[in-house]
Amino acid sequence: MIKEKLIQSVEQSVRQGVLAALWPRYPEEYQVERYDDGEVWATAELPAHWREERWVGLSEEQRERALESDPTASGQGRLYSPLTDAQDLFIQFARLEPTEEAWRSFLPRYGALGPDPRRDRFSRFVEEVRRAKRVLKLYEAATAKPADVNAIAGIFGEDGVLQDSDRWTKKTTPPEASRLALKEVDAVIWGMLQAETFVDLYYKTGEEQPVLSSGFHSLLGAIWLQFSFARTLIREPRRCKAEDCSNLLTAGRGAKKAVYKNKDYCSKACGERQRYRDRRWSRTLSRSGSALH
């Protein structure tokens, strides 16, 4: 299950020194404005004592120390850790539709994509959702058992990478298609990490030896950093067991834990279709057995 893999990879990375850094969200303060050039912006207008830029990137320990000197500066609990408080955020983000309605729902829950946590534009949301959606589809197709060559060819064909998808599908083996797809996934991850994240040194309390840590300049950086943890974890996620579906299993809307944990299908429809197939196959076997006697 992808949520379990994300949780495991985040927890492992935090143990190894990645800071559970904080990011602000403003559930009630965003005002949407439309401009003559067609761009749509969301801006959070805040009182000065609610402004939290100086809190971005702080660990929980650093935040507690800072609160001792300024208890009101945390913006009434608006800070959260994207890595540890929303451990399947990448897959949630990649499953969104690039619509204004989805954007308006995302903002108060998780905040602006950044780098300015008080300001976000709709066109960037659309661009980044589409990027994440494409990468997730490639990843799902590449890690299916066997790799879904047709799905990979379709994605590459939409991008203009392939001129003859049918020919490529026929001559490319699943392992080779998987290798090429994952190479593309990793290239996108690398580019996003270069642009939106950083590496730093910090000292744990009472220790003299510094720890190497990864952090993010923006919520977008946290989203891709989270997926990079999952990508580099050896354990593969669980998938829907329906014969015609290779979806990664994930959490349900608003759930703290996976809706489909310890279950085999990504939806009731998949489960019903597979059970129908199993019953039909059982009846076929039963009739075949009867004919032999």
KEKE-498567 format. One record per residue (C-alpha): residue in one letter; y, x, z. Coordinates in pm, whole numbers, padded with zeros to 5 digits, always signed. Each point is the difference from the previous one (the first is absolute). Layout:
! KEKE-498567
AYXZ
...
This chain:
! KEKE-498567
M+00000+00000+00000
I+00336+00144-00102
K+00172-00112+00324
E-00263+00180+00207
K+00038+00309-00216
L+00379-00007+00038
I-00029-00043+00377
Q-00248+00285+00027
S+00204+00230-00222
V+00329-00076+00181
E-00155+00053+00343
Q-00160+00323-00117
S+00328+00124-00148
V+00196-00086+00315
R-00254+00194+00208
Q+00051+00295-00232
G+00377-00003+00055
V+00158-00260-00230
L+00278-00172+00191
A-00016-00378+00034
A+00366-00002-00108
L+00219-00308+00026
W+00181-00216-00253
P+00250-00284+00060
R-00033-00358-00121
Y+00256-00275+00038
P-00168-00344+00004
E+00321-00205-00001
E+00276+00226-00129
Y-00069+00039-00375
Q+00253-00165-00232
V-00087-00020-00371
E+00275+00065-00255
R-00007-00031-00381
Y+00221+00218-00217
D+00135-00037-00352
D-00238+00266-00134
G-00293-00220+00100
E-00105+00213+00296
V-00093-00173+00328
W+00058+00181+00330
A-00097-00080+00357
T+00228+00143+00270
A-00033-00010+00378
E+00341-00027+00167
L-00043+00127+00355
P+00208+00055+00312
A+00055+00371+00061
H-00233+00016+00304
W-00287-00142-00211
R+00019+00264-00270
E-00317+00202+00012
E+00028+00273-00264
R-00024+00266+00268
W-00332-00151+00111
V-00173+00032-00337
G-00280+00257+00012
L-00019+00020+00381
S-00336-00005+00172
E-00068-00245+00283
E+00041+00282+00250
Q+00334+00107-00148
R+00116-00361-00009
E-00078-00048+00371
R+00203+00307+00089
A+00294-00122-00208
L-00016-00348+00153
E+00051+00149+00344
S+00353+00094-00104
D+00075-00314-00208
P-00227-00299+00085
T+00180-00237-00244
A-00026+00227-00305
S-00343-00118-00117
G+00138-00313-00165
Q-00188-00239+00231
G-00347+00112-00104
R+00059+00013-00374
L-00160+00343-00033
Y-00367+00027-00087
S-00243+00260-00134
P-00108-00080-00359
L-00296+00237+00032
T-00150-00141+00318
D+00141-00354+00030
A-00086-00101-00359
Q-00304+00210-00078
D-00085-00170-00329
L+00361-00013-00121
F-00073+00174-00330
I-00257-00253-00110
Q+00217-00290+00121
F+00290+00141-00202
A-00213+00057-00310
R-00132-00357+00014
L+00350-00152-00005
E+00140-00170-00306
P+00325+00162-00126
T+00208-00313+00062
E+00321-00060+00193
E-00184-00236+00232
A-00249+00273+00092
W+00285+00248+00049
R+00189-00234+00234
S-00318-00049+00206
F-00077+00373+00011
L+00345+00115+00118
P+00019-00164+00344
R-00361+00086+00076
Y-00004+00368-00102
G+00357+00098-00090
A+00168+00154-00303
L-00194+00246-00212
G+00273+00253+00067
P+00144+00254+00029
D+00280-00217+00147
P-00178-00234+00244
R+00294-00243-00009
R+00010-00046-00377
D-00260-00075-00267
R+00004-00110-00364
F-00237-00241-00166
S-00053+00204-00319
R-00137+00291+00202
F-00238-00232+00183
V-00133-00124-00334
E-00044+00354-00133
E-00180+00124+00311
V-00229-00302+00037
R-00110+00042-00361
R-00064+00373+00056
A-00208-00064+00312
K-00187-00289-00166
R-00097+00218-00297
V-00120+00284+00224
L-00204-00234+00219
K-00167-00155-00306
L-00085+00345-00133
Y-00134+00104+00339
E-00214-00312+00033
A-00140+00042-00351
A-00064+00373+00047
T-00179-00036+00334
A-00218-00297-00100
K-00373+00074-00017
P-00023+00070-00291
A+00361+00055-00109
D+00144-00291-00199
V+00061+00171-00335
N+00138-00316-00164
A+00258-00055+00275
I+00111+00364-00015
A+00030-00018-00378
G+00201-00320+00029
I+00250+00158+00240
F+00033+00315-00211
G+00037-00220-00309
E+00285-00199+00156
D+00175+00328+00081
G-00031+00119-00358
V-00219+00293+00105
L-00287-00127-00216
Q+00046-00104-00362
D-00358-00122-00040
S-00130-00136+00329
D-00323-00138-00148
R-00099+00336-00147
W+00090+00184+00321
T-00207-00247+00204
K-00307+00053-00215
K+00006+00380+00011
T+00114+00051+00363
T-00255+00001+00282
P+00080-00164+00336
P+00020+00338+00183
E+00243+00138-00259
A+00210-00317+00003
S+00009+00015+00381
R+00110+00364-00007
L+00285-00071-00242
A+00115-00308+00193
L+00001+00178+00336
K+00185+00293-00156
E+00274-00245-00101
V-00003-00163+00346
D+00042+00340+00164
A+00282+00097-00236
V+00197-00310+00100
I-00069+00059+00370
W+00118+00360-00034
G+00323-00104-00171
M+00079-00263+00263
L-00074+00239+00287
Q+00227+00262-00158
A+00286-00248-00030
E-00034-00206+00319
T-00171+00211+00270
F+00037+00336+00172
V-00188+00253+00211
D+00141+00115+00333
L-00082+00183+00322
Y+00034-00156+00345
Y-00106+00078+00355
K-00219-00227+00209
T+00105-00046+00362
G-00096+00296+00211
E-00133+00206-00291
E+00147+00317-00146
Q-00196-00004-00324
P+00173-00207-00273
V-00193-00267-00190
L+00024-00045-00378
S+00092-00359-00076
S+00072-00228-00295
G+00284-00250+00004
F+00188-00232-00233
H+00356-00043-00122
S-00050-00369-00077
L-00235-00294+00047
L-00125+00069-00352
G-00097+00347+00118
A-00192-00147+00293
I-00186-00236-00236
W-00115+00283-00226
L-00067+00238+00288
Q-00232-00263+00144
F-00189-00033-00328
S-00024+00379-00031
F-00183+00005+00334
A-00250-00254-00128
R-00039+00182-00332
T-00094+00324+00174
L-00245-00163+00243
I-00358+00055-00109
R-00136-00336+00114
E+00019-00261-00277
P+00133-00352+00071
R-00216-00311-00004
R+00010-00222-00308
C-00068-00363-00075
K-00373-00040-00063
A+00036-00270-00266
E-00154+00121-00326
D+00312-00075-00206
C+00253+00139+00250
S+00078+00354+00115
N+00306-00076+00215
L+00063+00210+00308
L-00026-00210+00314
T+00330-00025+00187
A+00175-00189+00278
G+00108-00360-00025
R+00366-00106+00014
G+00156+00066+00337
A-00327+00118+00153
K-00025+00281+00250
K-00359+00067-00098
A-00193-00052-00320
V-00081-00361-00080
Y-00314+00109-00183
K-00120+00256+00252
N-00382+00002+00019
K-00007-00233-00301
D-00093+00081-00355
Y+00250-00178-00226
C+00373+00021-00067
S+00035-00381-00019
K-00193-00321+00054
A-00014-00049-00377
C-00174+00336-00051
G-00248-00080+00275
E-00077-00344-00144
R-00048+00139-00352
Q-00236+00268+00123
R-00202-00239+00215
Y-00032-00232-00301
R-00130+00293-00208
D-00245+00095+00275
R-00131-00356+00028
R-00035-00029-00375
W-00185+00334-00014
S-00228-00110+00285
R-00087-00321-00185
T-00073+00202-00315
L-00234+00229+00190
S-00163-00298+00166
R-00066-00170-00335
S-00130+00326-00145
G-00237+00039+00295
S-00125-00356-00038
A-00071+00054-00369
L-00224+00294+00083
H-00229-00209+00220
